[in-house]
Amino acid sequence: MDNTSHEPRRESERNPMREANMGTGASCLETPRRLGFRMPAEWEPHRATWLTWPRRDGISFPGSYDAVPPVYAEFIRVLIEHEEVRINVWDSAMETEVRRSLARARVPMARVFFHHFPSYEPWCRDHGPIFVVRDAGGRRERAVVDWGYNAWGGKYPPFDLDDAVPRHVAGLRGLPLFSPGIVMEGGSLDVNGCGTVLTTESCLLNSNRNPSLSKKQIEIVLSDYLGVSQILWLGDGIVGDDTDGHVDDLSRFVSADTVVTVVEDDPADENYGLLRDNLDRLKGFRDLSGKPFRIIELPMPGRLEREGQRLPASYANFYIANDVVVAPTFRQPNDARAMTILQTCFPDRRVVGIDSTDLIWGLGSFHCISQQEPA
């Protein structure tokens, strides 16, 4: 089967809704929210999972690239039992290399598709498309939100190719494209699909993202482009996180009214205080009906270091796919405990732990490398 896709973005596929481009965050009649779109929760049905394959000459896994493709292969092997996997690659040569890597791992290929959408680094959660949906006329309609991407505050240039990925995907799928005109990453946001988004002050209010926007202006953009009614702000991210504090290492919705959040048990650990502050904030939050959220505590794996660098290892960086949840493990004593807790959070899904020790050297895990496409 030839499951390579090279479809360019076609001008004929444009839709009038694509013309929305706010720039400063002021309300616009054609924002997703006004048109009835919302960002669905990750546990809602998927059409596919999008990945961007890491480059051998990229900067994400210095000195350890060869250890990473087998981790991707295992991740893909689990996902394709439940949904398609769409892989962004640099070019035909890279596609051939990836196919060989997956063949060595004996990954069935019938539900794996390749797209020549080049990207410098593999963190698809942050540079990939954010899909929004609406139900109209008895059918599901989808669109893509194209946030600006600047490699977490300009830390790792160049990033122009990464920034273009959502536009490529929208063109491939023939979907409306909304461009808010501000910098935002998928890992900084977590939605419950019912009007609430979790995020962090340390990331979204950082001067290296949108220095000209106030907190209130950012809230307006999130509301207009994610279709949410309330924004809940946590504080700082975990130590070692070069994204300035993505929420997907901290706290995640596992249902509309339930949040799982990581806590550090060791008072001497650098993460102890900041995670306690986030837990206290969560306890004070309410849903749109005024009820407190159910909060489930998830342990941290403990201190992981490599070459003297603290790594942002967190069990919260799991990915929710159709009928399965893929969670990182780190060869630590808390691995089994964390997997057991996550399984209680997802009684209708199988929780699969995959060793993320080599992946976390790139400062991210399974949620960071993936992006869901809703059905």
ABEGO torsion letter per residue (X at the ends): XBABBABBBBAAABBAAAABBAGAGBBBAABAAAAGBBBBBAABBBABBBBBBBBAABAABBGAAAAAAAAAAAAAAAAAAABBBBBBBABAAAAAAAAAAAAAAGBBAAABBBBBBBBABABAAAABBBBBBBBBGGBBBBBBBBBBBAGGGGABOBAAAAAAAAAAAAAAAGBBBBBAGBBBBAAABBBAGAGBBBBBAAAAABAABBAABBAAAAAAAAAAAAGBABBBBBBBBBBGBAAGGBAAAABBBABAABBBBBBBABAABAAAAAAAAAAAAAAABBBAAGBBBBBBBBBBAEBBBBGGBBBBBBAAABBBBBGBBBBBBAGBAAAAAAAAAAAAABAABBBBBBBAAAAAAAGBBAAAABBBBBX
